[in-house]
Each structure stands twice: as structure tokens, then as C-alpha cells.
């Protein structure tokens, strides 16, 4: 094992700045005394750290704190609503979306357009995306925010610590590094790229509205394919190459139809959007024509299922059963607290869950663990990848506020220091 980094005074200060900022983010508004009690530092130390965070445009001081507190009332602290912003973008098979969130994770600007990106050359997609990012960044700046980074969600394998899309079969992309073009179009803005399922899981961890938030869960989402991500002890499990969570290519019926990945009987062949459409007697083109725009094909399935279409309901039961078979292996292996159904699967949850939970109940090794109730439906729905992308930038600021400086307050360029994978 490598030797740990020296516990220098500067490193300790950076950690303490993060502790203070995270305390206000999670529990604010708070007085300085309340912050000190939560983070275990002296009031004098916290006061010095708070002054630095205010000077850097990350915190603001309000009026006196709420009545009922012990001792002399102090000024309440909260995150700066006109401080740094995270930009998130999503490249979907049928859409492009961009949003800006403030330090509290609130969406302050957003745009989304229909865009047929399947088998489309990456260059025009990235040009169009860059234009949308510039538009949202300008709207955020008009609201008094300062964009400090961009994170992009893509439906494919992304090499760890890079912006290289190794393979995105539903886009038809292989070996595409999308970082350089975006950085050229957006000079000075750090750009990161990640798999959409990973970012959906992180959004669930940070903004899922759970009380308390689960620390160990498997997040399953879908667009054309099936994606999954694993969170263990509050950390995303990435794997050696960054490809962990490829649930869509777990074989559920080894003698089943051939998959685009080269295998047979993969989950995607039974629970992917196009597979469910085929089993429902619909072609993707027919469904898209019935309900144009992003997510339109899923909407068609949900509307038909709700109206009592037995063929659609049967197809969704089959998809739920296949999901249960694939997830049972993952649950037995990892023993998570929860399985979260998210992304485009959320509108179909009423018809997927019964069969999914039945399969889990039959196949889990722990007989005391019921299949029913082991699965929860995300409140974020299809917005998970986009929100996860934007909030990943915000988390970078909360985790290392010393890496950010307000140019008006500290005379340094705004941004997040360090690598911009």
C-alpha cells in the first residue's frame, strides 16, 4: 500500500473548510456556534473558516438565528444562492438536455430538446450540446450564479478518469473522446464525463429525498438499454476500468436471442425499451409517432398499460420478471439495503414491480429478507442522469471549497482546481 499523504496544516484546513460547508449544506441555516457543535471544532476556529467561506462567495450571513437557541443569538449562515453553479448535460438517444444547479442543488436554469442521436456523428451532437450549455450558462449568470464546471452523462461505457466514451452501442459511438471539443467550445470550464447510470445513482444518493438516505443500494435505470450502478457505504463502485454496473448484459436466459454485445439472452433483450415495445406489438417508430419527443415511447407504454392493454401489461410483467432474475444475483452478491428503480423505468413501475419482487422473493438466499419492499421507486424519474451530472460539480465544490475562489472576493479565477478528466 502507498504511504498516506502527510497530515499537513494546509490539508487539515481544506478538510475543515469542507466540514463546515457540508454542515451548512445539510442542516442550514445554522449559527456559527451550531456549526461548531456539529463539526467538533472550536467556535474560534469555525469563525475563521466561515469568514473565509463568506469571502470566497460560498456562504452568506443572514439576520439573527432562529429564536429558542441557547445563549446569545448569532447570525445564521446559509449557502450562497448567488454563488457557484454546477452545469449538467445529458446526451440521450432521443434528446439533449442541460441544466444549472446552485450549491443547494436547486435547478436554476434548464433546457431540453428532441434530438435523434442514434448513429449520428458525434461532431454535430457535441456542437449542438455546446450551444445548449452556453445558453444555460448565460441564464445562470443572469441569475447571479457562476458556473464552475460541466459534467456530461452519456449512455455508454466511459473509461475511468477520462472523457473517453469507449462504447455507446445505442448511440453507435466507439472510442469517442468528447472532452476536447466541449473544452474548446467552453474555454476555462472543467469538463467531466460519466455513464448515465452512475450519475443517476449519485443523484439518488445526494438528492433522492430519502430520510435517511440509503448508504448501500443498487440503482437500475433505462433508456434504450438497461443500466445499473452500485453504491456501497455512500461511495459509487466503479470497478477497475470504470465499467461496473453493466446489468443490461447479464444473461437471464443463456439460450435467448443474440444481443448487440455478442452474448445471448441478456437482460436488455427482455427488459430494454425496444424489447418491451416488440413484445407489446409496437415498433419503436410507431410508438415515437404516437407520442413524439423525449421519453415518448415509454409514455405510450405507460398510457396503454394504464388503460388496461393486456398485451402491454403482459410485456411489462415479462420485463419485470427478467429484471428480478438479474437483480437477484446482484442482491445475493452485494447484500444492499435497497434496490432503486429509476430513469425511464419509473413511469412503468406499477406494472414492473409485482413480477420483479416475486422473482427476488424466490431467489434471495436470505429467507428473512422479503422480496416485497426491497425495491423502491426513485422520485427523480428520468431526470436522474441530468441532476446527477450537475450535482457532481456542486459536490466537488462542497468537498474542496479551497479549490474555488470568487474572482470578485479573492482576485482569483473562478473554477475548480485540479484535473478536469
C-alpha positions as CSV (number, residue, x, y, z in Angstrom):
1,X,0.0,0.0,0.0
2,X,1.2,3.5,-0.7
3,X,2.1,5.7,2.2
4,X,-0.7,8.1,3.3
5,X,-0.3,11.7,2.4
6,X,1.2,13.8,5.2
7,X,-1.4,15.3,7.5
8,X,-0.2,18.9,6.9
9,X,-1.7,22.0,8.4
10,X,-2.9,23.1,4.9
11,X,-4.6,19.7,4.2
12,X,-6.3,19.9,7.6
13,X,-7.6,23.4,6.8
14,X,-9.0,22.2,3.5
15,X,-10.8,19.3,5.2
16,X,-12.2,21.6,7.9
17,X,-13.5,24.1,5.3
18,X,-15.3,21.2,3.7
19,X,-16.7,20.0,7.0
20,X,-18.2,23.5,7.7
21,X,-19.6,23.9,4.2
22,X,-21.2,20.4,4.3
23,X,-22.7,21.1,7.7
24,X,-24.4,24.2,6.4
25,X,-25.5,22.5,3.2
26,X,-27.1,19.6,5.1
27,X,-28.6,21.4,8.1
28,X,-28.6,25.2,7.4
29,X,-29.3,27.9,8.1
30,X,-27.1,27.5,11.2
31,X,-25.3,29.8,13.6
32,X,-21.5,29.6,13.9
33,X,-22.0,28.1,17.3
34,X,-24.3,25.4,15.9
35,X,-21.8,24.6,13.2
36,X,-19.0,24.3,15.8
37,X,-21.1,21.8,17.7
38,X,-21.9,19.7,14.6
39,X,-18.3,19.5,13.3
40,X,-16.5,19.3,16.6
41,X,-14.3,22.3,16.2
42,X,-13.9,25.3,18.5
43,X,-16.1,28.4,17.9
44,X,-13.0,30.5,17.2
45,X,-11.7,28.0,14.5
46,X,-15.2,27.8,12.9
47,X,-15.5,31.6,12.9
48,X,-12.2,31.9,10.9
49,X,-13.3,29.2,8.5
50,X,-16.7,30.8,8.0
51,X,-15.1,34.2,7.3
52,X,-13.1,32.5,4.5
53,X,-16.1,30.8,3.0
54,X,-18.1,34.1,3.0
55,X,-15.2,35.9,1.4
56,X,-15.0,33.2,-1.3
57,X,-18.7,33.6,-2.1
58,X,-19.8,30.2,-0.8
59,X,-21.7,31.2,2.3
60,X,-23.8,34.2,3.2
61,X,-24.7,35.6,6.6
62,X,-28.4,36.2,7.2
63,X,-30.0,38.0,10.2
64,X,-30.0,36.7,13.7
65,X,-30.6,32.9,14.1
66,X,-33.9,31.5,15.0
67,X,-35.3,32.1,18.5
68,X,-35.1,29.3,21.0
69,X,-31.4,28.7,20.7
70,X,-29.2,28.7,23.9
71,X,-27.1,31.7,24.6
72,X,-26.7,35.0,22.7
73,X,-28.3,34.7,19.2
74,X,-25.8,34.7,16.3
75,X,-26.2,35.4,12.6
76,X,-27.5,32.4,10.6
77,X,-25.4,31.0,7.8
78,X,-26.6,29.5,4.6
79,X,-25.3,28.6,1.2
80,X,-24.9,31.5,-1.2
81,X,-27.8,31.4,-3.7
82,X,-25.8,33.6,-6.0
83,X,-22.6,31.6,-5.7
84,X,-21.0,28.9,-7.8
85,X,-23.2,26.7,-10.1
86,X,-22.8,23.2,-11.5
87,X,-23.7,22.6,-15.1
88,X,-25.0,19.2,-16.1
89,X,-25.6,17.8,-19.6
90,X,-27.2,14.6,-20.9
91,X,-26.7,13.0,-24.3
92,X,-29.7,10.7,-24.7
93,X,-30.6,8.6,-27.7
94,X,-33.5,10.9,-28.5
95,X,-32.7,14.1,-26.7
96,X,-30.1,16.6,-25.4
97,X,-30.6,18.3,-22.0
98,X,-28.7,20.8,-19.9
99,X,-29.3,22.3,-16.5
100,X,-27.6,24.5,-13.9
101,X,-28.0,24.0,-10.2
102,X,-26.8,26.1,-7.3
103,X,-25.0,25.0,-4.2
104,X,-28.2,23.7,-2.6
105,X,-28.9,21.6,-5.7
106,X,-31.8,23.7,-6.9
107,X,-32.3,23.8,-10.7
108,X,-31.9,27.4,-11.7
109,X,-31.9,27.1,-15.5
110,X,-32.7,24.2,-17.8
111,X,-33.3,23.4,-21.5
112,X,-34.1,20.2,-23.3
113,X,-34.6,19.4,-27.0
114,X,-35.6,16.4,-29.0
115,X,-32.6,15.1,-31.0
116,X,-32.3,11.8,-32.9
117,X,-28.7,11.0,-31.8
118,X,-28.7,7.3,-32.7
119,X,-26.0,6.5,-35.3
120,X,-25.4,10.3,-35.6
121,X,-21.9,11.5,-35.9
122,X,-20.5,12.8,-32.6
123,X,-19.3,16.2,-34.0
124,X,-22.8,17.7,-34.7
125,X,-24.1,16.3,-31.5
126,X,-21.3,17.9,-29.5
127,X,-21.7,21.2,-31.4
128,X,-25.4,21.3,-30.6
129,X,-24.8,20.3,-27.0
130,X,-22.1,23.1,-26.6
131,X,-24.7,25.6,-27.8
132,X,-27.2,24.5,-25.2
133,X,-24.6,24.6,-22.5
134,X,-23.6,28.2,-23.4
135,X,-27.3,29.1,-23.3
136,X,-27.9,27.6,-19.9
137,X,-24.6,29.1,-18.5
138,X,-25.8,32.5,-19.7
139,X,-29.1,32.1,-18.0
140,X,-27.4,31.0,-14.8
141,X,-25.1,34.1,-14.9
142,X,-28.2,36.4,-15.3
143,X,-29.5,34.8,-12.1
144,X,-26.2,35.8,-10.4
145,X,-24.6,32.4,-10.5
146,X,-21.1,31.5,-11.5
147,X,-20.7,28.2,-13.5
148,X,-17.6,26.4,-12.3
149,X,-17.8,23.1,-14.2
150,X,-19.6,20.9,-16.6
151,X,-20.4,17.2,-16.2
152,X,-21.9,15.1,-19.1
153,X,-24.0,12.0,-18.8
154,X,-23.8,9.5,-21.7
155,X,-25.5,6.1,-22.3
156,X,-22.3,4.1,-22.6
157,X,-19.0,2.9,-21.1
158,X,-16.7,5.7,-20.1
159,X,-13.0,5.0,-19.3
160,X,-12.2,5.7,-15.7
161,X,-10.9,9.2,-15.0
162,X,-11.3,10.3,-18.6
163,X,-13.8,11.7,-21.1
164,X,-13.4,8.8,-23.5
165,X,-16.6,7.1,-24.4
166,X,-15.3,3.6,-25.0
167,X,-18.5,2.2,-26.4
168,X,-22.1,3.6,-26.5
169,X,-23.9,1.0,-28.7
170,X,-27.3,2.7,-28.6
171,X,-25.6,5.9,-30.0
172,X,-23.4,3.9,-32.3
173,X,-20.3,5.5,-30.8
174,X,-17.0,3.8,-30.2
175,X,-13.7,5.3,-28.9
176,X,-15.0,8.9,-28.9
177,X,-13.3,11.4,-26.6
178,X,-16.0,14.1,-26.1
179,X,-14.0,16.2,-23.7
180,X,-11.7,18.2,-26.1
181,X,-14.5,19.6,-28.3
182,X,-16.5,20.7,-25.3
183,X,-13.5,22.3,-23.6
184,X,-12.7,24.1,-26.9
185,X,-16.3,25.4,-27.1
186,X,-16.3,26.3,-23.4
187,X,-12.9,27.6,-22.6
188,X,-11.9,27.6,-18.9
189,X,-14.7,25.3,-17.8
190,X,-13.6,22.0,-16.4
191,X,-15.4,19.1,-18.1
192,X,-16.0,15.6,-16.8
193,X,-17.9,12.7,-18.4
194,X,-19.6,9.7,-16.8
195,X,-22.0,6.9,-17.5
196,X,-25.7,7.9,-17.1
197,X,-26.4,5.1,-14.7
198,X,-23.6,6.2,-12.4
199,X,-24.8,9.8,-12.3
200,X,-28.4,8.6,-11.7
201,X,-27.2,6.7,-8.7
202,X,-25.3,9.7,-7.4
203,X,-28.3,11.9,-7.8
204,X,-30.3,9.4,-5.8
205,X,-27.6,9.5,-3.0
206,X,-27.4,13.3,-2.9
207,X,-30.9,14.4,-3.9
208,X,-33.2,11.4,-3.8
209,X,-35.2,12.7,-0.8
210,X,-34.7,9.6,1.3
211,X,-34.8,10.0,5.1
212,X,-32.4,8.7,5.9
213,X,-30.5,8.3,2.7
214,X,-29.6,4.7,1.9
215,X,-25.8,4.1,2.1
216,X,-25.9,0.8,0.2
217,X,-28.1,0.3,-2.8
218,X,-28.3,-0.8,-6.4
219,X,-29.8,1.8,-8.8
220,X,-31.4,0.4,-12.0
221,X,-32.3,2.7,-14.8
222,X,-33.2,2.5,-18.5
223,X,-33.5,4.3,-21.8
224,X,-33.0,2.1,-24.8
225,X,-30.8,-0.2,-22.8
226,X,-30.6,-1.2,-19.1
227,X,-28.1,0.5,-16.8
228,X,-27.2,-0.1,-13.2
229,X,-24.9,1.4,-10.6
230,X,-23.8,0.2,-7.2
231,X,-23.4,2.5,-4.2
232,X,-21.6,0.9,-1.2
233,X,-21.1,2.8,2.1
234,X,-22.1,6.0,0.3
235,X,-19.5,5.6,-2.5
236,X,-20.0,4.7,-6.1
237,X,-18.5,1.3,-7.0
238,X,-16.7,2.0,-10.4
239,X,-14.6,-1.1,-10.9
240,X,-11.1,-1.3,-12.2
241,X,-11.8,0.2,-15.6
242,X,-14.9,2.2,-14.6
243,X,-17.4,-0.2,-16.2
244,X,-19.0,-1.6,-13.0
245,X,-22.8,-2.0,-13.2
246,X,-23.4,-3.3,-16.7
247,X,-26.6,-5.1,-15.6
248,X,-28.2,-4.9,-19.0
249,X,-25.7,-7.5,-20.3
250,X,-26.2,-10.0,-17.6
251,X,-27.6,-13.2,-19.2
252,X,-31.1,-14.1,-17.8
253,X,-31.8,-16.8,-20.4
254,X,-28.5,-18.2,-21.8
255,X,-30.2,-19.7,-24.9
256,X,-32.1,-16.5,-25.6
257,X,-31.7,-14.1,-28.6
258,X,-28.4,-12.7,-29.6
259,X,-27.5,-9.3,-28.1
260,X,-25.5,-6.5,-29.7
261,X,-22.8,-7.1,-27.1
262,X,-22.2,-10.6,-28.7
263,X,-23.8,-12.5,-25.9
264,X,-27.2,-14.3,-25.8
265,X,-30.2,-13.8,-23.6
266,X,-29.0,-10.6,-22.0
267,X,-31.4,-8.7,-19.7
268,X,-31.6,-5.9,-22.3
269,X,-33.2,-8.4,-24.7
270,X,-36.2,-8.8,-22.3
271,X,-36.4,-5.5,-20.3
272,X,-34.9,-2.9,-22.6
273,X,-37.3,-0.3,-24.1
274,X,-37.3,-1.8,-27.6
275,X,-37.7,-5.3,-26.4
276,X,-40.8,-4.3,-24.4
277,X,-42.2,-2.4,-27.4
278,X,-41.8,-5.5,-29.6
279,X,-43.4,-7.8,-27.0
280,X,-46.3,-5.2,-26.9
281,X,-46.8,-5.4,-30.7
282,X,-45.4,-2.0,-31.3
283,X,-42.4,-0.8,-33.3
284,X,-40.2,1.9,-31.9
285,X,-41.1,4.1,-34.9
286,X,-44.8,3.6,-34.4
287,X,-44.6,4.4,-30.7
288,X,-42.5,7.5,-31.4
289,X,-45.0,8.7,-33.9
290,X,-47.8,8.3,-31.4
291,X,-46.0,10.4,-28.8
292,X,-43.1,12.4,-30.2
293,X,-40.4,13.9,-28.1
294,X,-38.0,12.7,-25.4
295,X,-39.4,9.7,-23.5
296,X,-42.4,9.4,-25.8
297,X,-42.1,5.6,-26.4
298,X,-42.2,5.0,-22.6
299,X,-45.2,7.3,-22.3
300,X,-47.0,5.2,-24.9
301,X,-46.4,2.1,-22.9
302,X,-47.5,3.7,-19.7
303,X,-50.7,5.1,-21.2
304,X,-51.6,1.8,-22.8
305,X,-50.8,-0.2,-19.6
306,X,-52.9,2.3,-17.5
307,X,-55.8,1.9,-20.0
308,X,-55.8,-1.9,-19.5
309,X,-54.0,-3.0,-22.7
310,X,-53.3,-6.7,-21.7
311,X,-50.6,-7.2,-24.3
312,X,-48.6,-4.3,-22.9
313,X,-49.2,-5.4,-19.3
314,X,-48.0,-8.9,-20.2
315,X,-44.9,-7.5,-21.8
316,X,-44.2,-5.4,-18.7
317,X,-44.7,-8.4,-16.5
318,X,-42.1,-10.3,-18.6
319,X,-39.7,-7.4,-18.3
320,X,-40.2,-7.2,-14.5
321,X,-39.5,-10.9,-14.2
322,X,-36.3,-10.6,-16.2
323,X,-35.2,-7.7,-14.1
324,X,-35.9,-9.7,-11.0
325,X,-33.7,-12.6,-12.2
326,X,-30.8,-10.3,-13.0
327,X,-31.1,-8.3,-9.8
328,X,-31.4,-11.4,-7.6
329,X,-27.8,-12.3,-8.4
330,X,-26.6,-8.8,-7.7
331,X,-28.5,-8.6,-4.4
332,X,-27.2,-12.0,-3.2
333,X,-23.7,-10.9,-4.1
334,X,-23.7,-7.4,-2.6
335,X,-26.5,-7.5,0.1
336,X,-27.6,-3.9,-0.5
337,X,-30.1,-2.1,1.7
338,X,-32.3,-1.2,-1.2
339,X,-32.8,-1.6,-5.0
340,X,-33.9,1.7,-6.5
341,X,-35.8,1.7,-9.8
342,X,-35.1,4.9,-11.7
343,X,-34.8,6.7,-15.0
344,X,-37.3,5.9,-17.7
345,X,-38.4,2.8,-15.8
346,X,-40.2,4.9,-13.1
347,X,-43.5,5.5,-15.1
348,X,-43.7,1.8,-15.7
349,X,-43.1,0.8,-12.1
350,X,-46.7,-0.1,-11.3
351,X,-46.6,-2.9,-13.9
352,X,-42.9,-4.0,-13.5
353,X,-42.7,-4.2,-9.7
354,X,-45.0,-7.1,-8.9
355,X,-43.2,-9.6,-11.2
356,X,-39.8,-8.1,-10.2
357,X,-40.4,-8.5,-6.5
358,X,-41.8,-12.1,-7.0
359,X,-38.6,-13.1,-8.6
360,X,-36.5,-11.5,-5.9
361,X,-38.5,-13.2,-3.2
362,X,-38.0,-16.6,-4.9
363,X,-34.3,-16.2,-5.5
364,X,-32.8,-14.4,-2.5
365,X,-30.6,-16.5,-0.3
366,X,-31.7,-14.9,2.9
367,X,-35.3,-16.2,3.6
368,X,-35.8,-13.5,6.2
369,X,-35.4,-10.8,3.5
370,X,-38.7,-10.3,1.7
371,X,-38.8,-9.6,-2.0
372,X,-41.7,-7.1,-1.4
373,X,-40.4,-3.8,-0.1
374,X,-36.9,-4.4,-1.2
375,X,-37.4,-2.2,-4.2
376,X,-38.2,1.5,-4.1
377,X,-39.0,3.8,-7.0
378,X,-36.9,6.9,-7.5
379,X,-38.6,10.3,-7.1
380,X,-36.2,11.8,-9.6
381,X,-37.6,9.8,-12.5
382,X,-36.0,10.4,-15.9
383,X,-34.1,13.5,-14.6
384,X,-31.7,11.4,-12.6
385,X,-28.7,11.5,-15.1
386,X,-29.0,15.2,-15.7
387,X,-29.4,16.1,-12.0
388,X,-26.5,13.7,-11.1
389,X,-24.3,15.4,-13.6
390,X,-25.0,18.9,-12.4
391,X,-24.8,18.0,-8.7
392,X,-21.4,16.2,-9.2
393,X,-19.9,19.6,-10.0
394,X,-21.5,21.1,-6.8
395,X,-20.2,18.2,-4.7
396,X,-16.7,18.9,-6.0
397,X,-17.1,22.4,-4.5
398,X,-18.5,21.2,-1.2
399,X,-15.8,18.5,-0.9
400,X,-13.0,21.0,-1.5
401,X,-14.1,24.6,-1.2
402,X,-10.5,25.8,-1.0
403,X,-10.3,24.8,-4.7
404,X,-12.7,27.6,-5.6
405,X,-12.3,31.3,-5.4
406,X,-14.8,34.0,-6.1
407,X,-12.9,36.4,-8.5
408,X,-14.8,39.4,-7.0
409,X,-13.8,38.4,-3.5
410,X,-10.4,36.8,-3.8
411,X,-8.9,38.1,-7.0
412,X,-8.5,34.6,-8.5
413,X,-10.2,32.9,-11.4
414,X,-13.4,31.0,-10.6
415,X,-13.3,27.3,-11.1
416,X,-12.3,24.0,-9.5
417,X,-8.6,23.4,-9.4
418,X,-7.1,20.1,-10.2
419,X,-7.6,17.6,-13.1
420,X,-10.7,18.0,-15.3
421,X,-10.9,14.5,-16.6
